[in-house]
Amino acid sequence: MKSILGIGNALTDILALLEDDSLLREYHLPKGSMQHVDKETGNKIWSSIRRMGVQYVAGGSAGNTITGTAVFGMPSGFIGKVGDDELGSLYKSDQERNGIKSMLLKGV
């Protein structure tokens, strides 16, 4: 069987279940999109969603693709860089749980 290797940014997604679209409208965030925001806006959004209860999951386009291939049974690997912190550990454990052979470089 063929295998696949992804190389990319080991990002952590923060998921929050919103009651309605008011937060999206307030920050001009199109539904279903990915938007870059400045630090001030990011902090304001974080203040709004953290009390809702959030879920952290391994992400990034290459990481998400590799997770998909692994879940469908293809031998999959990933190379990326994570922090030497709780989120880096989360990223590693998510990949292990999905059967992905990872080489995660540690950074600060």
C-alpha positions in Angstrom: 0.0 0.0 0.0 1.2 3.5 -0.8 1.8 5.9 2.1 1.7 9.7 2.4 3.8 12.3 4.2 2.7 15.8 5.1 5.0 18.6 6.0 3.4 21.8 7.4 2.5 24.1 10.2 1.4 22.2 13.3 -1.4 24.5 14.3 -3.9 24.0 17.1 -7.5 24.8 16.3 -9.8 26.1 19.0 -13.4 25.1 18.6 -16.3 26.8 20.2 -20.0 26.1 19.8 -21.8 29.5 19.2 -25.4 30.0 20.1 -25.9 32.3 17.1 -24.0 34.3 14.5 -23.7 37.6 16.6 -20.0 37.1 17.4 -19.3 36.5 13.7 -21.1 39.6 12.7 -19.5 41.7 15.5 -16.0 40.9 14.2 -16.9 40.7 10.5 -16.1 37.0 10.2 -17.7 35.3 7.3 -19.4 32.0 8.3 -17.3 29.0 7.3 -14.2 31.0 6.7 -10.7 31.3 8.2 -9.6 34.8 8.9 -6.4 36.3 10.2 -6.9 38.9 12.9 -4.6 41.2 14.7 -3.6 40.5 18.3 -6.1 43.0 19.8 -9.0 41.4 17.9 -7.8 37.9 18.7 -7.8 38.7 22.4 -11.3 40.2 22.2 -12.6 37.1 20.4 -10.8 34.8 23.0 -12.4 36.8 25.8 -15.8 36.1 24.3 -15.4 32.4 23.6 -13.3 31.0 26.4 -16.2 31.2 28.9 -18.4 29.1 26.5 -16.1 26.1 26.8 -13.7 25.3 24.0 -12.1 22.3 22.5 -8.5 22.2 21.3 -7.7 19.9 18.3 -4.6 19.4 16.2 -5.0 21.4 12.9 -3.3 23.1 10.1 -4.0 22.2 6.4 -1.3 19.6 6.1 -2.1 18.1 9.5 -5.8 17.9 8.8 -5.1 16.3 5.4 -2.9 13.7 7.0 -5.4 13.0 9.7 -8.0 12.3 7.0 -5.7 9.9 5.1 -4.8 8.1 8.4 -8.5 7.8 9.4 -9.2 6.2 6.0 -6.5 3.6 6.6 -3.5 5.0 4.6 -0.2 4.8 6.3 0.5 8.5 7.1 3.3 10.6 8.5 3.7 14.2 9.4 6.6 16.6 9.9 6.1 19.9 11.7 7.2 22.0 14.6 5.4 22.3 18.0 6.1 24.2 21.2 7.5 22.4 24.2 4.3 23.0 26.0 0.8 21.7 26.6 -0.4 22.4 23.1 2.6 20.7 21.6 1.8 17.6 23.7 -1.9 17.8 22.6 -0.8 17.9 19.0 1.4 14.9 19.4 -1.2 12.8 21.3 -3.9 13.7 18.6 -1.6 12.4 15.9 -0.7 9.3 17.8 -4.4 8.6 18.5 -5.0 8.7 14.7 -2.1 6.4 13.9 0.0 9.1 12.3 3.8 8.6 12.5 5.0 12.1 13.4 8.3 13.9 13.5 7.5 16.9 15.6 10.4 19.3 16.1 10.4 21.2 19.4 10.5 25.0 19.3 9.9 27.9 21.6 
